[in-house]
Amino acid sequence: MTSTIRRVLDAIYDFAAVLAAICLVLILIVIVLQMASRWTGISFPGSTAYAGYLMAASSFLAFAHALNRGAHIRVSLLLTALGGHRLWGELWGLLIGTAASTYLAWYAVKSVYWSYAFNDISQGQDATPIWIPQVPAAAGAVLLAVCFADNLATLLLTRRDNIRSSAIDQPAE
């Protein structure tokens, strides 16, 4: 059962990373369309806003995947210096990360709700209902909170988190 949950969570994190990559490709397409619209004199209102929305979506959707891949900044030097007390350093870091990401996720979801409830639209020429670009950012924030909680629970149960060590964390041979 535990391995099934682990596979499902990892698949969700990986899927969000694929969506983040798609958002990056869409940013490229928007920029190319912006260039083409300038060359042809055709108006493309809101294109910078769309690129910004996609950038926010790609960032937030990639957070959980990046965390488990060891791509977030970790103070490995400090954790290594803790020696036998490294577990306490990891626990402290994951507790703070879980609390902060849960706080972020709560308010990101709340922001989507209120933007939808008030029918808030963007200030730019595109007049996009602002809850639409907020949804992927809120989803990414929720996934990050789940990922931190997942790592915290795993650390408490197995004394090891799910974060893969990067080459920087490995001692030189």
C-alpha positions in Angstrom: 0.0 0.0 0.0 2.8 2.4 0.9 4.6 1.8 -2.3 1.3 2.4 -4.2 0.8 5.8 -2.5 4.5 6.6 -3.2 4.1 5.8 -6.9 0.8 7.8 -7.1 2.4 10.9 -5.4 5.5 10.7 -7.6 3.3 10.4 -10.7 1.3 13.5 -9.7 4.6 15.5 -9.1 5.9 14.3 -12.4 2.7 15.2 -14.2 2.8 18.7 -12.7 6.3 19.0 -14.0 5.2 18.0 -17.5 2.5 20.7 -17.3 5.2 23.2 -16.2 7.3 22.3 -19.2 4.3 22.7 -21.5 3.8 26.2 -20.0 7.4 27.0 -20.9 6.8 26.0 -24.5 3.6 28.0 -24.5 5.6 31.1 -23.3 7.9 30.6 -26.3 4.9 30.4 -28.6 3.4 33.6 -27.1 6.8 35.4 -27.5 7.1 34.3 -31.1 3.5 35.4 -31.8 4.3 38.7 -30.2 7.3 39.1 -32.6 5.2 38.1 -35.6 2.4 40.6 -34.6 4.9 43.4 -34.4 6.4 42.5 -37.8 2.9 42.3 -39.4 1.4 45.2 -37.6 -1.4 43.0 -36.2 -2.4 43.7 -32.6 -2.0 41.0 -30.0 -3.5 42.5 -26.9 -2.6 41.0 -23.5 0.3 38.9 -24.8 2.7 40.0 -22.1 0.0 39.2 -19.5 -0.4 35.7 -21.0 3.4 35.2 -20.9 3.3 36.2 -17.2 0.4 33.9 -16.4 2.3 31.0 -18.0 5.5 31.9 -16.2 3.7 31.8 -12.8 2.0 28.5 -13.7 5.2 26.9 -14.8 7.0 28.0 -11.7 4.4 26.8 -9.2 3.6 23.6 -11.1 7.3 22.6 -11.0 7.9 23.2 -7.3 6.9 19.8 -5.9 8.8 17.9 -8.6 11.9 20.1 -8.0 11.7 19.5 -4.3 11.8 15.7 -4.6 14.6 16.0 -7.2 16.8 17.9 -4.8 16.7 21.0 -7.0 15.6 23.4 -4.2 18.3 25.1 -2.2 19.1 23.1 0.9 21.7 24.0 3.4 23.6 20.7 3.0 26.8 22.1 4.6 24.9 22.9 7.8 23.1 19.5 7.7 26.4 17.7 7.2 27.9 19.7 10.1 25.1 18.5 12.4 26.6 15.0 12.1 24.5 12.6 14.2 21.9 15.3 14.7 21.2 15.7 11.0 17.8 14.1 11.5 16.8 17.0 13.7 18.0 19.5 11.2 16.0 17.7 8.4 13.0 17.5 10.7 13.2 21.2 11.5 13.5 22.2 7.9 10.6 20.0 6.8 8.4 21.3 9.6 9.1 24.9 8.6 8.7 24.0 4.9 5.4 22.2 5.5 4.0 25.1 7.6 5.1 27.8 5.1 3.9 25.9 2.0 0.6 25.1 3.7 0.1 28.7 4.5 0.9 29.6 0.9 -1.5 27.0 -0.4 -4.3 28.1 1.8 -4.1 31.7 0.7 -3.5 30.8 -3.0 -6.7 28.7 -3.0 -8.5 31.5 -1.0 -7.4 34.0 -3.6 -8.8 31.9 -6.5 -12.1 31.6 -4.6 -12.5 35.3 -4.0 -11.3 36.3 -7.5 -14.1 34.0 -8.9 -16.7 35.2 -6.4 -16.1 38.8 -7.2 -15.6 38.2 -10.9 -12.3 39.9 -10.8 -10.7 40.6 -14.2 -7.1 41.5 -15.1 -6.1 45.1 -15.4 -4.5 44.6 -18.8 -6.0 44.7 -22.3 -6.8 41.0 -22.2 -9.6 41.4 -19.5 -9.1 37.8 -18.5 -11.0 36.6 -15.4 -8.1 36.5 -13.0 -9.1 33.2 -11.3 -8.2 31.4 -14.5 -4.4 32.1 -14.3 -4.5 31.8 -10.5 -5.7 28.1 -10.7 -2.4 26.5 -11.8 -0.5 28.6 -9.3 -2.8 27.5 -6.5 -2.6 23.9 -7.7 1.1 24.1 -7.7 1.1 25.6 -4.2 -1.2 22.8 -2.9 1.1 20.2 -4.5 4.1 21.8 -2.8 2.4 21.6 0.5 1.5 18.0 -0.1 5.1 17.2 -1.1 6.5 18.8 2.0 4.0 17.0 4.2 4.8 13.8 2.3 8.5 14.2 3.0 7.9 15.1 6.6 5.7 12.0 7.2 8.3 9.8 5.4 11.1 11.2 7.5 9.1 10.6 10.7 8.3 7.0 9.6 11.5 5.9 8.0 14.1 8.4 9.2 14.7 9.3 5.6 12.9 11.8 3.3 12.1 11.4 -0.4 14.4 14.1 -1.6 17.0 12.7 -4.0 20.5 14.0 -3.3 22.0 16.1 -6.0 25.6 15.8 -7.1 26.5 18.8 -4.9 25.4 16.9 -1.8 27.7 14.0 -2.5 31.1 14.1 -0.9 34.0 14.0 -3.3 35.7 10.6 -3.7 
